[in-house]
Amino acid sequence: MEKYNKQKVIGSGAFGQAWLVQSKSDSKKYVMKEIKIAKMGKKERDDSRKEVKVLSEMKHPYIVSYIESFEDPTSLFIVMDFCDGGDLHSRILQQRGILFKEDQILDWFVQITLALKHVHDRKVLHRDIKSQNIFLTSDGLAKLGDFGISKVLNTTCELARTQIGTPYYLSPEICQQRPYNNKSDVWSLGCVLYEVTTLKHAVRN
């Protein structure tokens, strides 16, 4: 923590917070996830450390960059690039019913598709693709982030069985509690494309 100054909380969850921080050495801004591992069971602690490993191996222009991680007796800290354009979900809400231009939609969709291909080529399922986990930069880039519930598979054909993700974006096989693979991420990406095109969720009650 000696290397960063906390500026403000930009997100929070059951086990911690996300901070906007500034480097003391070069004044550059980053996002730092502070995860309270002292409150967790062994499985949750292992999952948090797994996110660090997955993030550190994802080097791609359309994936939020991992910078470093460290721990103290109570918390795990993960430092990542700051995307100054916010997340795609917030951007959709800002439209107030005015549709995005087709060129903008295509740019974002191609970028996130390339990011997802990079993830799947490394035999990883993201498992929580949604507009809140796609981050934007002021120069027009979209970046895939938040690998907190990702799963590393032994082979690209292996099936996962844990029901996890966000309801609006869940594939039919996950809803039916059937085994699934990287095609479920593709389904979720399709739901995001529908959402950014129509400003509505593809799957509603």
Order of alpha helices (4+ residues) and beta strands (2+ residues): beta-beta-beta-alpha-beta-beta-alpha-alpha-beta-beta-beta-beta-alpha-alpha
